[in-house]
Amino acid sequence: MQNFKFTVFFIILSLFVMNSCGGFKYTPSRDTPTKAEDRARKNIKEGRGVSLGNAIKRGTTYEFSTSNPMWRASLETLDFLPLTTVDYSGGIIISDWYSDGGNNESIKISLRFLSNEVRTDSLKVIVHKKKCVKQTDCRISLLSDNKIVSELRSTILRKAALLEKDGKNKKK
């Protein structure tokens, strides 16, 4: 009984599917367009197909990190640091803790890209400072209006402006 119900359901479903595809209508090959786009338009006009409109676009836009001067300038500026997170699509670069000497202080730099344009407000620089008295006793603070923050931002913007200028000159 269970097998019979499945067979009947399958036959009814098959009839609906074949009916929605245009049934068993015969079309001579001389009436069928040779180009795929023309065939698709004809089938849609006759009600035999589905149109998604502009939901699927053929062209794509690729953004490579090498074509973004802000990104390149930031990586060139921070090339001495060990980096933990570098995410171009998310627009963020985070360094690991870095210390240049024997003192117990280290810094961690985060760059957030707010836009691809070379402007001062398109880059957010965050610097954290860690000072350790012992290995287990460390204090972390945020350096907001610091000389390091302003120097990093100005260096990156300067390099980005030069890279952008060189890129425009190469296009000419």
TAUR-V38322 format. One record per backbone hydrogen bond with DSSP energy under -1.0 kcal/mol. CO is the residue of the C=O (numbers start at 1). NH is the residue of the N-H. If there is no record, write none. Layout:
co:CO nh:NH
co:CO nh:NH
This chain:
co:1 nh:5
co:2 nh:6
co:3 nh:7
co:4 nh:8
co:5 nh:9
co:6 nh:10
co:7 nh:11
co:8 nh:12
co:9 nh:13
co:10 nh:14
co:11 nh:15
co:12 nh:16
co:13 nh:17
co:14 nh:18
co:15 nh:19
co:16 nh:20
co:17 nh:21
co:18 nh:23
co:19 nh:22
co:22 nh:25
co:28 nh:31
co:35 nh:39
co:36 nh:40
co:37 nh:41
co:38 nh:42
co:39 nh:43
co:40 nh:44
co:41 nh:45
co:42 nh:46
co:43 nh:48
co:52 nh:55
co:64 nh:67
co:65 nh:68
co:68 nh:72
co:69 nh:73
co:70 nh:74
co:71 nh:75
co:72 nh:76
co:73 nh:77
co:74 nh:78
co:78 nh:81
co:82 nh:96
co:85 nh:94
co:87 nh:91
co:87 nh:92
co:91 nh:113
co:92 nh:87
co:93 nh:111
co:94 nh:84
co:94 nh:85
co:98 nh:107
co:104 nh:132
co:106 nh:130
co:107 nh:98
co:108 nh:128
co:109 nh:95
co:110 nh:126
co:111 nh:93
co:112 nh:124
co:117 nh:119
co:119 nh:122
co:122 nh:114
co:122 nh:115
co:124 nh:112
co:126 nh:110
co:127 nh:143
co:128 nh:108
co:129 nh:141
co:130 nh:106
co:131 nh:139
co:137 nh:133
co:139 nh:131
co:141 nh:129
co:144 nh:146
co:146 nh:150
co:147 nh:151
co:148 nh:152
co:149 nh:153
co:150 nh:154
co:151 nh:155
co:152 nh:156
co:153 nh:157
co:154 nh:158
co:155 nh:159
co:156 nh:160
co:157 nh:161
co:158 nh:162
co:159 nh:163
co:160 nh:164
co:161 nh:165
co:162 nh:166
co:163 nh:167
co:164 nh:168
co:165 nh:169
co:166 nh:170
co:167 nh:171
co:168 nh:172
